[in-house]
Amino acid sequence: MEHHSVQYICKTVQVMEWIICCSVLVKKELSILGC
């Protein structure tokens, strides 16, 4: 399972950044660099 889900990436960031990062990742569908 080397495929990391959005939840895993969002868990690395803080709660505040979680919403922003997730929104960008889901909308833009970009990788961690998207954050």
C-alpha positions as CSV (number, residue, x, y, z in Angstrom):
1,M,0.0,0.0,0.0
2,E,2.4,2.7,-1.2
3,H,-0.5,4.7,-2.5
4,H,-1.1,7.5,0.2
5,S,-4.7,8.8,0.4
6,V,-5.6,12.5,0.9
7,Q,-6.4,11.7,4.5
8,Y,-2.9,10.6,5.2
9,I,-1.4,13.7,3.7
10,C,-3.9,15.9,5.5
11,K,-3.1,14.2,8.7
12,T,0.5,15.4,8.4
13,V,-0.5,19.0,8.4
14,Q,-2.2,20.9,11.2
15,V,-6.0,21.2,11.7
16,M,-6.2,24.7,10.2
17,E,-4.0,23.8,7.3
18,W,-5.9,20.5,7.0
19,I,-9.0,22.2,5.6
20,I,-7.0,24.4,3.2
21,C,-4.7,21.6,2.1
22,C,-7.5,19.1,1.6
23,S,-9.6,21.6,-0.3
24,V,-6.8,22.3,-2.7
25,L,-5.8,18.7,-3.1
26,V,-9.4,17.6,-3.7
27,K,-10.2,20.5,-6.0
28,K,-6.9,20.8,-7.9
29,E,-6.2,17.0,-7.4
30,L,-2.6,17.9,-6.9
31,S,0.1,16.1,-4.9
32,I,1.7,17.3,-1.6
33,L,3.4,20.1,-3.6
34,G,-0.1,21.5,-4.2
35,C,-0.2,22.5,-0.6
